[in-house]
Amino acid sequence: MPERLLFSKSQRARYISHLDLMRTFQRAFLRAGVTIRHTEGYNPHPFVSVALPISVGYSSECEILEFGLVSPLSLDEVAWRLNHVLPEGLWVRSCYTAERPLSELKAINYIVNFEYEDGRPLDTEATLTSLLRRKSLVVKKKSNKSKKGYTEVDIIPLIYRWSTECQSDSMTLDVELSAQNPGLNPVYIRNAFVDENPAFVPDLVTYHRREILDANGRIFR
């Protein structure tokens, strides 16, 4: 079984793209003196794989990276060494041997925060609540396979649980979304919300992955 890192991505590291994140970890293993498995072929390179790549600008405390350990080091030592060479905003929370297949990862818990500099409009929560209570909500998702450049998807079946909390200048959505096959990016909820009432466009929206879950709502590792 491969090894896994559970790591967080925050601060400036939120803006590291997926490909750059892969390169960052490849270099970090090298700098930390941790030998990992390489791909085969004429141009072998360190094998690392990040499950469910996150969008640029999103923060997370539950990212998973898989790799194959070759060094005769304990997994705690691997985490310690990596944390001494990784850039600001990337932090290994734990290193462990994978026991469950990634196919069992079914849901992601996101915290989405809508911020309004001049105060939150009073009807924002009612509008979002009404939207998420619909039996169907079809949105357009980009698709390179479609001649139209997009496909239409009903996102309501991909939203498993949600709740809202409001302050005078913000509205926070705590939501569990389908993780894969298909997965749902919470930006589509934001887009549907502002399409419903353009006057409610927030000044800033932040997206944070808080936890990853299996089909029974238990934490996935």
C-alpha positions as CSV (number, residue, x, y, z in Angstrom):
1,M,0.0,0.0,0.0
2,P,1.2,3.5,-0.7
3,E,1.9,6.1,2.0
4,R,-0.2,9.2,2.4
5,L,0.4,12.7,3.6
6,L,-2.5,14.7,5.2
7,F,-1.5,18.3,4.7
8,S,-3.0,21.8,4.9
9,K,-2.8,24.6,2.3
10,S,-3.2,28.1,3.5
11,Q,-1.9,31.7,3.3
12,R,0.1,32.3,0.1
13,A,0.3,28.6,-0.7
14,R,-3.4,28.9,-1.7
15,Y,-2.3,30.4,-5.0
16,I,0.1,27.5,-5.9
17,S,-1.4,25.7,-8.9
18,H,-1.8,21.9,-8.9
19,L,1.2,21.3,-11.2
20,D,3.4,23.6,-9.1
21,L,2.2,21.9,-6.0
22,M,3.3,18.6,-7.3
23,R,6.8,20.0,-8.2
24,T,7.0,21.6,-4.7
25,F,6.5,18.3,-3.0
26,Q,8.9,16.5,-5.3
27,R,11.6,19.0,-4.5
28,A,10.6,18.9,-0.8
29,F,11.2,15.2,-0.6
30,L,14.6,15.6,-2.2
31,R,15.6,18.5,0.1
32,A,14.4,16.5,3.2
33,G,16.5,13.5,2.3
34,V,13.4,11.3,1.9
35,T,13.8,8.8,-0.9
36,I,10.5,8.0,-2.7
37,R,9.5,5.7,-5.5
38,H,10.1,7.0,-9.1
39,T,8.2,6.3,-12.2
40,E,9.7,3.9,-14.7
41,G,10.8,4.6,-18.2
42,Y,13.5,6.7,-19.9
43,N,12.8,9.8,-17.9
44,P,11.9,8.7,-14.4
45,H,10.6,11.3,-11.9
46,P,9.4,11.1,-8.3
47,F,5.9,9.7,-8.0
48,V,3.5,11.9,-6.1
49,S,-0.2,12.1,-6.6
50,V,-2.6,14.6,-5.0
51,A,-6.2,13.3,-4.6
52,L,-9.0,15.7,-5.7
53,P,-6.9,18.7,-6.7
54,I,-8.2,21.9,-5.2
55,S,-8.9,25.2,-7.1
56,V,-6.3,27.9,-7.0
57,G,-7.2,30.4,-4.2
58,Y,-8.9,27.8,-2.0
59,S,-7.5,26.9,1.4
60,S,-7.7,23.5,3.0
61,E,-6.8,21.5,6.0
62,C,-7.5,18.1,4.6
63,E,-5.5,17.6,1.4
64,I,-4.1,14.1,0.6
65,L,-0.9,13.2,-1.2
66,E,0.1,9.7,-2.1
67,F,3.7,8.5,-2.5
68,G,5.8,5.4,-2.2
69,L,8.4,5.5,0.6
70,V,11.8,4.0,-0.1
71,S,13.9,5.6,2.7
72,P,14.2,3.5,5.9
73,L,12.5,6.3,7.9
74,S,9.5,6.2,10.2
75,L,6.4,8.0,8.9
76,D,6.6,10.5,11.8
77,E,10.2,11.3,10.7
78,V,9.1,11.9,7.1
79,A,6.4,14.4,8.3
80,W,8.9,16.2,10.5
81,R,11.5,16.4,7.8
82,L,9.1,17.7,5.2
83,N,7.7,20.4,7.5
84,H,11.3,21.8,7.8
85,V,11.6,22.3,4.1
86,L,8.1,23.1,2.8
87,P,7.2,26.7,1.9
88,E,5.0,28.9,4.1
89,G,1.4,27.8,4.0
90,L,2.0,24.1,3.4
91,W,2.1,21.9,6.5
92,V,2.1,18.1,6.8
93,R,-0.4,17.2,9.5
94,S,0.3,13.5,9.5
95,C,2.0,10.7,7.4
96,Y,0.5,7.2,7.4
97,T,0.1,4.1,5.3
98,A,-3.0,4.1,3.1
99,E,-5.5,1.5,4.1
100,R,-8.7,2.6,2.3
101,P,-9.0,3.2,-1.5
102,L,-9.5,6.7,-2.7
103,S,-12.8,5.5,-4.3
104,E,-14.3,5.5,-0.8
105,L,-13.8,9.3,-0.6
106,K,-17.4,10.5,-1.3
107,A,-17.9,14.0,0.2
108,I,-16.0,17.2,1.0
109,N,-17.0,19.7,3.7
110,Y,-16.5,23.3,2.5
111,I,-16.9,26.5,4.4
112,V,-17.9,29.3,2.0
113,N,-17.8,32.8,3.3
114,F,-19.6,35.7,1.5
115,E,-18.3,39.1,2.7
116,Y,-20.0,42.5,2.2
117,E,-17.9,45.6,2.9
118,D,-20.9,47.9,3.4
119,G,-23.0,45.4,5.3
120,R,-24.9,42.2,4.3
121,P,-28.2,42.8,2.4
122,L,-31.0,41.4,4.6
123,D,-32.4,38.9,2.1
124,T,-29.2,37.1,1.3
125,E,-29.8,34.2,3.6
126,A,-33.4,33.8,2.5
127,T,-32.4,33.8,-1.1
128,L,-29.6,31.2,-0.6
129,T,-31.9,29.0,1.5
130,S,-34.6,29.1,-1.1
131,L,-32.1,28.3,-3.8
132,L,-30.7,25.2,-2.0
133,R,-34.2,23.9,-1.1
134,R,-35.2,23.6,-4.8
135,K,-35.8,20.1,-6.2
136,S,-33.6,20.9,-9.1
137,L,-31.0,23.5,-9.9
138,V,-29.3,23.2,-13.3
139,V,-26.0,25.0,-14.0
140,K,-23.6,25.1,-16.8
141,K,-20.2,23.5,-16.2
142,K,-17.2,23.9,-18.5
143,S,-16.5,20.8,-20.6
144,N,-13.7,20.3,-23.2
145,K,-15.6,17.2,-24.5
146,S,-18.8,19.1,-25.4
147,K,-19.0,21.0,-28.7
148,K,-20.8,23.7,-26.8
149,G,-17.9,24.0,-24.4
150,Y,-20.2,23.2,-21.4
151,T,-22.6,20.6,-20.0
152,E,-25.7,21.2,-18.0
153,V,-25.7,19.6,-14.5
154,D,-28.3,19.5,-11.8
155,I,-26.3,20.3,-8.7
156,I,-29.0,19.6,-6.1
157,P,-28.3,15.8,-5.9
158,L,-24.6,16.7,-5.4
159,I,-25.3,18.8,-2.2
160,Y,-25.6,16.4,0.7
161,R,-26.0,18.8,3.7
162,W,-25.9,22.5,4.3
163,S,-26.4,25.2,6.9
164,T,-26.0,29.0,7.0
165,E,-24.8,31.5,9.6
166,C,-25.0,35.2,9.2
167,Q,-23.3,38.3,10.6
168,S,-23.9,41.9,9.9
169,D,-21.3,41.9,7.1
170,S,-21.1,38.2,6.1
171,M,-22.9,35.0,5.3
172,T,-21.2,31.6,5.9
173,L,-22.3,28.5,4.1
174,D,-21.3,25.2,5.7
175,V,-21.9,22.5,3.1
176,E,-21.0,18.9,2.2
177,L,-20.7,18.3,-1.5
178,S,-20.1,15.3,-3.7
179,A,-16.3,14.7,-4.0
180,Q,-16.0,12.8,-7.2
181,N,-17.9,11.0,-10.0
182,P,-19.0,13.7,-10.3
183,G,-17.6,16.2,-7.9
184,L,-19.1,19.7,-7.3
185,N,-17.0,22.8,-6.9
186,P,-18.8,25.2,-4.5
187,V,-18.1,28.1,-6.9
188,Y,-21.2,26.9,-8.8
189,I,-23.3,27.5,-5.7
190,R,-21.9,31.1,-5.6
191,N,-22.6,31.6,-9.3
192,A,-26.2,30.4,-9.0
193,F,-26.7,32.6,-6.0
194,V,-25.6,35.8,-7.7
195,D,-27.5,34.9,-10.8
196,E,-30.6,34.7,-8.7
197,N,-30.1,38.2,-7.5
198,P,-27.2,40.3,-8.9
199,A,-27.7,42.8,-6.2
200,F,-26.3,40.3,-3.7
201,V,-22.9,39.9,-5.4
202,P,-20.4,39.8,-2.4
203,D,-17.3,41.8,-2.3
204,L,-15.3,38.7,-1.5
205,V,-15.9,35.0,-1.3
206,T,-13.5,32.6,0.4
207,Y,-13.6,28.8,0.0
208,H,-12.1,26.4,2.6
209,R,-12.0,22.6,2.7
210,R,-12.5,21.6,6.2
211,E,-12.9,17.8,6.0
212,I,-13.1,14.8,3.6
213,L,-15.7,12.1,4.3
214,D,-16.8,8.7,3.2
215,A,-20.3,7.6,2.1
216,N,-21.4,7.3,5.8
217,G,-20.3,10.8,6.7
218,R,-17.2,9.5,8.6
219,I,-13.8,11.2,8.2
220,F,-11.8,9.6,5.4
221,R,-8.1,8.9,5.8
